[in-house]
Amino acid sequence: MKKKYKNKNKLTKHHIVPTSRGGKTIENICYVPGKSHENYHTLFGNMKPNEIIGYLVNDFWNGQEDWINKYQNRY
């Protein structure tokens, strides 16, 4: 991904659901530091929040429900 955020600490507008996937409302916007925004898209691309959760549970953690159940309430 091209590094488009020059000031990594400056807040940038982030669409929770990508606008290309229907997230065109004002309620869909949050502000995050440029570096975090860049990292988010590096990790998750154009995924919706529910797709990210599914990816983490099913692929990243490889279905390790015991680990998820043990630690889910700690954070």
C-alpha positions as CSV (number, residue, x, y, z in Angstrom):
1,M,0.0,0.0,0.0
2,K,1.2,3.5,-0.9
3,K,2.1,5.5,2.2
4,K,-0.3,8.4,1.8
5,Y,-0.3,9.8,5.3
6,K,2.6,12.2,5.7
7,N,2.0,13.2,9.3
8,K,1.5,9.8,11.0
9,N,0.0,11.5,14.2
10,K,-2.6,13.6,12.4
11,L,-6.1,12.4,12.6
12,T,-7.5,11.0,9.4
13,K,-11.0,10.2,8.4
14,H,-11.7,6.5,8.3
15,H,-14.9,4.9,7.0
16,I,-15.8,1.9,9.2
17,V,-17.6,0.2,6.3
18,P,-15.8,1.2,3.1
19,T,-17.7,3.7,1.0
20,S,-17.2,1.4,-2.0
21,R,-19.2,-1.2,0.0
22,G,-22.1,1.0,1.1
23,G,-20.7,3.0,4.0
24,K,-21.6,6.5,2.8
25,T,-23.3,7.8,5.9
26,I,-21.9,10.4,8.3
27,E,-22.4,7.8,11.2
28,N,-19.9,5.6,9.4
29,I,-16.9,7.9,9.9
30,C,-14.4,7.8,12.7
31,Y,-11.0,9.6,13.1
32,V,-7.8,7.7,13.6
33,P,-4.1,8.7,13.6
34,G,-2.6,8.4,10.1
35,K,-0.2,5.6,11.1
36,S,-3.0,3.5,12.6
37,H,-5.2,4.1,9.5
38,E,-2.4,2.9,7.3
39,N,-1.8,-0.2,9.4
40,Y,-5.5,-1.0,9.5
41,H,-5.7,-1.1,5.7
42,T,-2.4,-3.0,5.4
43,L,-3.9,-5.7,7.6
44,F,-7.5,-5.7,6.6
45,G,-7.7,-4.0,3.2
46,N,-11.3,-3.2,2.3
47,M,-13.0,-5.6,4.7
48,K,-16.1,-4.8,6.7
49,P,-15.9,-5.1,10.5
50,N,-17.9,-8.4,10.5
51,E,-15.5,-9.8,7.9
52,I,-12.5,-8.9,10.0
53,I,-13.9,-10.7,13.0
54,G,-14.6,-13.8,10.9
55,Y,-11.1,-13.6,9.5
56,L,-9.5,-13.4,12.9
57,V,-11.6,-16.2,14.4
58,N,-11.6,-18.6,11.5
59,D,-8.2,-17.9,9.8
60,F,-5.8,-15.9,11.9
61,W,-6.5,-17.8,15.2
62,N,-7.3,-20.9,13.1
63,G,-10.5,-21.7,15.1
64,Q,-8.8,-21.9,18.5
65,E,-12.0,-21.4,20.5
66,D,-10.3,-22.4,23.8
67,W,-7.9,-19.5,23.4
68,I,-10.7,-17.1,22.4
69,N,-12.9,-18.1,25.3
70,K,-10.1,-17.9,27.8
71,Y,-9.0,-14.4,26.8
72,Q,-12.0,-12.7,25.3
73,N,-13.1,-11.0,28.6
74,R,-9.6,-9.7,29.5
75,Y,-9.5,-6.9,27.1
